Amino acid sequence: MDHTTTSQDHLTALITGASRGLGRALADGLADRGWTLIIDGRDRGALTRAADALATRTQVAAVPGDVADPAHRARLRAAVDARGRLDLLVNNASALGPSPLPALVDVDEDTLVAVHRTNAVAPLMLFQAVRPALTAAAGAVMNITSDAATGPWPGWGIYGASKAALEQFTRVLAAEHPDLAVYAVDPGDLRTDMHQAAFFGEDISDRPAPSTVVPAILSLLDRRAASGRYRAPDLAADTEAAEVAW
């Protein structure tokens, strides 16, 4: 599924998990700015629909698959190579684990490993795969995290631990690659399918739509903010106060 035309003039972003939720909202926001997009998602139909809608505004290449699959990451790398540049990597694709959320005493090893493979291992491996293009562009990395990485909430142990690992990878990557802007971005509670699964059987209609936090998140790119951990609600309220030193 390739809607790409040959051009080197536009900034290019690779966004994982872009068929719905925050990933789709970020893709929409960047499309409005004229960015060329490479997007992926596990649901081929949803990804096709997203790509078709985005292609009315910008150039987009859609690569269906699971970021936990090394062969799929190789296809994403090939899409970046075909494009010839990469200015932004957004590691947004995530796995929640079982719904309703289980206590840690009930977690099986296969589930624990699978969630960490998607939420922590895959983003690092994908960064490794596309690092040459990012480095050439002096680009940026956005690893989408969660407040579950910082607090001991019952039921959130698997997901939170995987996001905590992702945040540590982000810190170290920022230290190892000072030429890149490397961000851990906590978007806050949003009205998404995964958030609904986390709050099984509850009404989450009071949560904001993902599109509401996109301007705050993209403001990091606008001002080339220092590498660090940022919360979208804080960015929206006070950009300078949102920065957390590592």
N, C-alpha and C positions, 0 to 999 in steps of 0.2 A: 504494500500500500504506500505508494510514493507519489506525493503531490509536489515534489521539489523541482524547481527550475534552477538552471545554472546561474549563480550569481555569487560573488564574493563580497558584495557591498554591505550586506546586512549582518548585524550581530546575530549570533546563533546560540540557542539554548537547547540542552538535552534535559527533558523533564520526565522522570519515571512516575508511573502511576497517574498518568495525565488524562485518563478517560473519564474521570469523574472527581468530585470532591475538590480538595484544595489544589491538587495537581492540574485539574482542568481549569480552575479559576486562575491560577498563575499563567497557564498557557494562554488563556483569553487576554489577560492583562498584558502579556508580552506581545501577543499578536496585535493588539491595539497600538503598540509602540513600533510595529514594523519588524520585530525580530523574526528571523527564520527559526523554525522549531523542529526538533526531533523528539518524538513522544513515544512512550510505550505504555502497555497495560496488559493484564492477563485476559481480560474479556475482549475478544477480537471484535465482536459486534459493537460494543460500546466505544472501542478505540476507533473503529471505522467511522462511526457517527461523529465523534469528536473531531477527527481529522477532516472530514468533509466540511464541517461547520467552520473550522479554523482556516481551511484552504480558501474560503471566500475573502479572507483578509490578508493572508500571508502565505509564505512557502512552508510546507510542513511535510515531513516524512514520518510515517507511523510504522512502528516496529512491534508487532504483537509478541508477547512472551512474558516470562517470569524472571525478574532480576536475580532470583536465587539460582538460576540455571546458567552455568558458565557459557554454554553455547549461545544463549540469548544475549549475554553481555558482549560476546564476540560480534554478534550482528549489530549491536548498538555501536561498538567501536568502528565497524565497517561503515555505518551510516555517517558517523563523524568524519571518517577519513574521506568518504565520498563528498561530503560537504566542503572539506578543506579547512575548517576552522571550528573552534568551540570557545565561546566567551563565558558560558555559564553552565554549570552542572547542578541540577536540582534533584537530590536524592529524596524523593517524596514517597515512593512506593513503600508500603508497610504492611505487616501482618499483625493482627490483634491476638490471635490464638483463640481458644474456645470461647463461646458465648452460650450461656452466662459465664462471666469471668470466674475461674476456679481459684480456690486457696492453693498456696504453694504445696501444701501437703498432698494435694490431689493431682499435681502436675506430673505427666509422664515425660520421660526423657526425649522421646521423638518430637513431641510438641515443643518442648523447651529449645531443642536444637533447631527446629524448623523456623521458629520465630526469630531467633538470633541470626540465623543464616540470612533471612530476608531483611531484617531491620539494622543489623550491624555489619555482618560480613559482606553482603552484596554491595552496599554503598562504598566500602573501602576497595573492594575488588574492581568496581566500576571506575572509581577514581584512578586506580592504577592503570586501567585500560586506556583511559582518555587523557591522562596527564600530559602527554606531549603536546596535544592540541591546546589544552588549557594553558600550559606554560607559555607556548608561543604567543598566545593572545593576552598574557598576563591577566587571566580571567578570574572568575569567582566560583566558589562552591557553596551551595546552600544545602545543609543536611537538616531535614525537618525532624524536630524532636518533640518533646512533650513534657509537661510538668510532672508526668508520671515517672520521669527519670530522677526526680529530686525528692520525692516524698514516699513514705511507707503506707500507701493506701491498700487495704485488703482487696485482693483480687487482681491487682495491677502488677503483681510481682514479675511475671514473665515479660510482659510488654515493657514495663518500666526498666527492668534490668537491661533489656536489649537497647533501649534508647539511652540509658546511662553509658553503655559501651560505645554507642555511636557518638555521644558527646565527648568521651575521652579520645576517640579516634580524631574527632574534629579539632580538639585542643592540640594534639600532637601534630596533626597535619599543618595547622596554622604555624606552629613553631618550626616545622621542617621546611615549609614552603612560604617564606615571608614575601615572595614575589606575587603570591596569590592572595585574594581575599577569601577567607574561609569562615563560614558562619554556621552556627547551630541556631536554628530558628524555631521557637516555640509559638505556634499560631494561636494557642488558647483553645478553649472549648468551642467547637463549630458544629453546625448541623450537617453532618456527613453520615454516610452509610456505616462507616466503621465506628463512629461515635455512637450511633444508634445500637449497633451490636454490643458495644461495651455496656450500655445502659438498657439491657434486654427488657422489653416489656414496658419501658417508661416513655413518657412523652418528652422529647427533646426539642420541641418546636420553638422553645424560647431561646435556643442557641442561635447566634448569628450565622448567616450564610457565609460560606468560604470567600465569596467575592468581596466581602466587607473588609477583610484584612489584607487584600492584595496591595492596595496603595502603600500601606505601612511597610510591608515586606519589601516591595520594590524600591522603597526609599533608601534601603541599604545600598543598592546599586547606584542610585542617583548621586549619592555623596561619597561613594567608595568608602564606606564605613570601615573602621578597623576590624580585623578579625576578632570574633568574640561570640558570646551567646546573647541572643536578643529575643524578647517577648513581643509579639505583634501588638498586644494591647498597650504596652508601654511605648512602643514606637509611635503608635497613633496619638498617644497623649503627649509625649515629650521625647523626641528623637534622641537628644543628647543624653537624657537621663537613662535611656534604655540600655546603654552599653555596659557590659559587665567585663571587667578586666580578667584575664586569665593569668 
